[in-house]
Every structure is written in C-alpha cells, then in structure tokens.
Amino acid sequence: MKASENMIELPRRDFKGSRLRCLLMTSQGDAEVAKFFQSMVGEQASVGSNDIAAPRGFLHADEAKLGEIPGFLSERDRAEVTRWWLARTGRANTPNWDLLCNCTVGGKRGLILVEAKAHDGEFSDGGCAATDGGNVDQIRKAIDLASRGLNELKPGFALSAERHYQLSNRFAFAWKVAKMGVPVVLVYLGFLDAQDMAANGRLLFKNHAQWTDCVSAKSKGIVPKDIWGSTRSVDGTPLTILIRSAEVRIDARMRH
C-alpha cells in the first residue's frame, strides 16, 4: 500500500472478494469493529473497543503475520512461532491472516484468527509454495507436529504441507498458539451473496448452510467434521473452532 496526504494506492487484489470485505468491515469505528468480531465469537470470547484488530481498514491494510506484527503475541512468542515455522527468515515469513483480533477468554488474553472466503475458488488445495529447502523441511515438521497434537484432541486430522496447505497451516498455527498458552478462537468466515465475484463459474455462498457445507466438503479428509463448532483443551488452554458467515454489500456503480 502507498499512502500520501491526499491519496491511498492499494493493489488490485484488495478490491476483490473477501479481502475487500475485510477492509470494509475494519474501516469502521472501534466500537463497530469490536461488535463485528464479537458477533463472530459469541459467548466463546469477549471483544472490547480497546482490543486491537488487523488489518484496520484501508489506511492500515497490511495483512497480519503472527511472527512479525506486534500487539497480538509477546515478542518472545513471536520469535517462538517464527523459529517453529521457519529455518531461515530472509524474505520468508509466517502465513498471512485475513483478520486478527485480541480478545479475552475466561479472563485471559487470547486471539481470534480468521480465514475468510467470498466464493469457493478462494479455497486452495495446493501445497506449500516455499522455495527455500530448509524452510520447506521446517514447515513440514511444524505441520506434522501440529497434526499429531491435534489428533490427540480429536482423531481424524491429516494436515499436510503437500496438499491443502492453506487449511493445514491455519489449524497448525491455531494449535501452536494455544500450545503456548494463548487461548485461540479460529473462525472460518464466509461472506454471503458476494455478487461482485459472480464470474468464471465461481460458487457464491447464498446462505450460512451452503457456506457450512462448502467448508465441510473442502476440509474432508484433512479435518474431522465434528471439530467445527467445538472447543478443545490444548494442555489446559482452550482452542475453539467456528464456522461463521456475514453479508457485506458492495455497491459499485459506473458514473459518467
């Protein structure tokens, strides 16, 4: 993103699908942003106006990386998740999150981690695209460790760096952060009726039930179906997995 006193320049991808809707929702005032996150987590966590969210609208549009951005994990924990995920940093980084927000779970500071989709094409079943061999090995080890840890909570996880990498790294990071003692609410958020994305055979989500069915189908064989909507204990720290949906209207009109 480039910014000046009178102009903000955003990459083309920021005006599409789930990305645009995330920026629109977090462009509101503090109370409205907190209300948005609270509506996603319900009784599982508490979100207040002083809690930090990222990205934070179009002026602070950078996607959040748990290994880098301050305010969500302590400096020590950021270093730990980076070492866990990467053998060498350089140009490499930990995965981007569509939305992050601080919260409180049972009186303890926690995190809301959000993966958002506006159509089925935003799901990827491909593998890790890292090019550094050492990092590929480290990521593979981290995902395998997380998969084994999650299987202790509920059998049926098959996380992998070779296939469904995006889904796998989301669950791997949620598990790792909880393993470090930080309560986590992992949310798969579907934006409903995203008509601006109605092209090229994309499947839009008409309602919450259709979004839920899509998540179940895309995660079949990777994540056990009945993990969704549940809370598990990772060494005494709660890890909650939710499917949520929201409707954000985009009114784009050409004027001459």
C-alpha positions in Angstrom: 0.0 0.0 0.0 1.2 3.5 -0.8 -0.2 6.5 1.0 0.1 10.3 0.8 -1.8 13.1 2.3 -4.5 13.0 -0.4 -4.3 9.6 -1.9 -4.1 5.9 -1.0 -3.0 3.3 -3.6 -4.0 -0.3 -3.0 -3.1 -3.4 -5.0 -5.8 -4.7 -7.3 -6.4 -7.8 -5.1 -7.6 -5.5 -2.3 -10.7 -4.7 -4.3 -11.9 -8.3 -4.7 -13.9 -10.9 -2.7 -13.1 -11.5 0.9 -10.2 -9.1 1.0 -12.3 -6.0 0.2 -14.9 -7.1 2.7 -12.4 -7.5 5.5 -11.1 -4.0 4.8 -14.6 -2.5 4.7 -15.6 -4.1 8.0 -12.5 -3.0 9.8 -12.7 0.6 8.4 -15.5 1.3 10.9 -15.1 2.9 14.3 -13.6 1.0 17.3 -17.0 0.1 18.8 -18.3 -1.2 15.4 -15.2 -3.3 14.7 -15.4 -4.8 18.2 -19.1 -5.6 17.6 -18.2 -7.3 14.3 -15.7 -9.6 16.0 -17.9 -10.2 19.0 -20.7 -11.3 16.6 -18.3 -14.0 15.2 -17.2 -15.5 18.5 -20.4 -15.1 20.5 -20.0 -16.4 24.1 -16.7 -18.0 23.3 -14.7 -14.8 23.9 -15.2 -11.1 24.8 -14.1 -8.3 22.5 -13.9 -4.7 23.5 -13.3 -1.3 21.8 -9.7 -1.3 23.1 -8.9 -4.6 21.5 -6.6 -4.4 18.5 -7.6 -5.7 15.1 -5.6 -6.2 11.9 -5.9 -5.2 9.2 -7.5 -2.0 10.3 -9.3 -0.6 7.3 -7.8 0.8 4.2 -5.3 3.1 6.0 -3.7 0.1 7.7 -4.4 -2.6 5.2 -1.4 -4.9 5.6 -2.4 -8.5 6.4 -1.3 -9.7 9.8 1.5 -12.2 10.3 1.7 -13.6 13.8 5.5 -13.9 13.6 6.0 -10.3 12.8 3.3 -7.9 13.8 3.4 -6.6 17.4 0.3 -6.3 19.6 -1.0 -9.9 19.2 1.7 -12.1 20.7 4.5 -11.2 23.0 8.0 -10.6 21.5 9.1 -14.0 22.9 6.1 -15.8 21.4 6.6 -14.1 18.0 10.1 -15.3 18.0 9.0 -18.8 19.0 6.4 -19.2 16.3 8.9 -18.0 13.7 11.5 -20.5 14.8 8.9 -23.2 14.8 7.8 -22.4 11.3 11.0 -21.2 9.5 14.6 -22.4 9.4 15.7 -19.1 7.8 13.7 -15.9 7.6 15.2 -13.5 5.0 12.3 -13.0 2.5 10.3 -15.7 4.1 7.6 -15.0 6.7 4.9 -16.7 8.6 1.4 -17.0 6.9 -0.8 -14.0 6.5 -4.2 -13.9 8.3 -7.3 -12.3 6.8 -8.3 -10.9 10.2 -6.8 -10.9 13.6 -8.2 -9.5 16.9 -7.3 -9.6 20.5 -10.0 -10.9 22.9 -10.5 -12.2 26.4 -11.3 -15.9 27.1 -12.0 -16.9 30.6 -10.3 -13.8 32.0 -7.1 -14.5 29.9 -5.9 -12.6 26.9 -6.5 -14.5 23.7 -6.6 -14.3 19.9 -9.2 -14.5 17.2 -7.7 -15.9 14.0 -10.0 -15.5 10.9 -9.8 -17.2 7.5 -12.3 -15.5 5.2 -13.8 -16.6 1.8 -16.3 -14.9 -0.6 -16.5 -17.8 -3.0 -15.4 -21.4 -3.3 -12.5 -20.5 -5.6 -10.7 -18.9 -2.7 -10.1 -22.3 -1.2 -6.8 -23.8 -2.3 -5.9 -27.5 -2.3 -2.3 -26.9 -3.4 0.9 -27.5 -1.5 3.4 -25.2 0.2 5.0 -22.8 -2.3 8.1 -22.0 -0.3 11.3 -22.3 -2.4 13.9 -22.5 0.4 14.6 -26.2 1.0 15.4 -25.6 4.7 12.1 -23.7 5.2 10.1 -26.4 3.4 11.5 -29.0 5.7 10.8 -26.9 8.8 7.3 -26.1 7.7 6.7 -29.8 7.0 7.9 -30.7 10.5 5.8 -28.0 12.1 2.6 -29.1 10.3 3.3 -32.8 11.2 3.8 -31.9 14.9 0.6 -29.9 14.9 -1.3 -32.7 13.2 -0.2 -35.2 15.8 -1.0 -32.8 18.6 -4.5 -32.1 17.2 -5.1 -35.8 16.7 -4.6 -36.2 20.5 -7.6 -33.8 20.9 -9.7 -35.4 18.2 -8.7 -38.2 15.8 -9.1 -37.5 12.1 -6.6 -34.7 11.4 -4.3 -35.2 8.3 -2.6 -31.8 8.0 0.0 -31.6 5.2 2.4 -29.3 3.5 1.9 -31.1 0.2 -1.8 -30.7 -0.2 -4.5 -28.4 1.3 -1.6 -26.3 2.7 -3.6 -23.2 3.4 -6.2 -25.2 5.5 -3.3 -27.1 7.2 -1.3 -24.0 8.2 -4.4 -22.4 9.7 -5.1 -25.3 12.0 -1.4 -25.7 12.7 -1.0 -22.1 13.9 -4.1 -22.2 15.9 -2.8 -25.3 17.7 0.7 -23.8 18.2 -0.6 -20.5 19.7 -2.8 -22.5 22.1 0.1 -24.7 22.9 2.0 -21.6 24.0 -0.8 -20.8 26.5 -2.7 -18.2 24.5 -6.5 -19.1 24.1 -7.5 -19.2 20.4 -10.8 -18.8 18.5 -10.2 -20.0 14.9 -13.0 -18.7 12.7 -13.8 -19.7 9.1 -15.8 -16.7 7.9 -17.9 -16.9 4.7 -19.1 -13.7 3.1 -22.6 -14.3 1.7 -24.0 -13.3 -1.7 -20.8 -11.7 -3.0 -22.3 -10.7 -6.3 -19.2 -8.7 -7.4 -17.4 -12.1 -7.6 -20.1 -13.8 -9.7 -18.0 -14.8 -12.7 -15.9 -17.7 -14.1 -18.2 -20.4 -12.7 -17.5 -19.4 -9.0 -19.8 -20.7 -6.4 -21.1 -17.9 -4.2 -22.5 -18.7 -0.8 -26.2 -17.9 -0.7 -26.7 -18.7 3.0 -24.9 -20.0 6.1 -25.9 -23.6 5.4 -24.3 -23.5 2.0 -21.1 -22.0 3.4 -21.0 -24.6 6.1 -21.5 -27.4 3.5 -18.6 -25.9 1.5 -16.3 -25.8 4.4 -17.1 -29.4 5.3 -16.5 -30.5 1.8 -13.2 -28.6 1.3 -11.9 -29.9 4.6 -13.0 -33.5 4.3 -10.2 -35.9 5.0 -8.0 -33.1 6.4 -10.0 -32.0 9.4 -12.6 -34.2 11.3 -16.1 -32.9 10.6 -17.2 -32.7 14.2 -14.3 -30.5 15.2 -16.2 -27.5 13.8 -18.3 -25.7 16.5 -16.3 -27.3 19.3 -13.8 -26.2 22.0 -10.8 -28.4 22.9 -8.2 -28.1 25.5 -4.6 -27.8 24.5 -2.7 -28.5 27.7 -5.4 -26.6 29.5 -5.7 -23.7 27.0 -9.0 -23.5 25.1 -8.9 -23.8 21.3 -12.3 -23.1 19.7 -13.1 -23.8 16.0 -16.1 -22.0 14.5 -17.8 -21.5 11.1 -19.4 -18.1 10.8 -20.9 -16.1 7.9 -21.7 -12.4 7.3 -23.2 -10.3 4.5 -21.3 -7.2 3.3 -22.9 -5.4 0.4 -20.6 -3.9 -2.3 -22.4 -1.2 -4.4 -20.1 -0.4 -7.3 -21.6 1.9 -10.0 -20.1 3.5 -13.0 -20.7 7.2 -13.4 -20.0 9.2 -16.5 
